[in-house]
């Protein structure tokens, strides 16, 4: 925060319709509280790709335009003396152009979504006698969703459907660690422990047999 000491705005543009932007604010106040917040957005249309393995009129002569990507992220951090609270969240959507896992090629419907977030509270301090202490609590979340387009030809007439692949994870934990510098800083002794509880870890995979649902 102190290195920004105000607002910073940046942006970029590149090939394949790629654009991104970031806004950040940082400040250290007279009370000793230090603040940093930042947000980033990025969008790319992706490349027009040619795959020789699919070089057939039935598969668009091996050409795929399904390469777009979009993501955004946010970060916030507040610190005061030896305490630091940090939170972050990032989300990403990616179209899949390669026909992976035997999916339909080309397909505008095959894509994946990832989301990741956490909150972290940390106390860190060095004491006289070359002792150090670290204590922290954290909570995390992760979600994933994939939509994969397949084609069923068993009935003689091709029928396309989506395979839904999802994963969800929630967990929290804590850490306590003490350090001691020994022998004129030629060695360091570390003692600590960490606890983690996986509140939820789910995976699901199923086919949408009815294209209307």
Buried (B, 14 or more C-beta within 10 A) or exposed (E): BEEBEEEEEEEEEEEEEBEBBBBBBBBBEEEEBBBBBBBBBBBBBBBEBEBEEBEEEEBBEBBBBBBBBBBBBBBBBBBEEEBBEBBBBBBBBBBBBBBEEEBBBBBEBBBBBBBBBBBBBBBBEEEEEEEBBBBBBBBBBBBBBBBBBBEEEEEEEEEEBBBEBBBBBBBBBBBBBBBBBEEEEEEEEEEEEEEEEEEEEEEEEEEEEEEEE
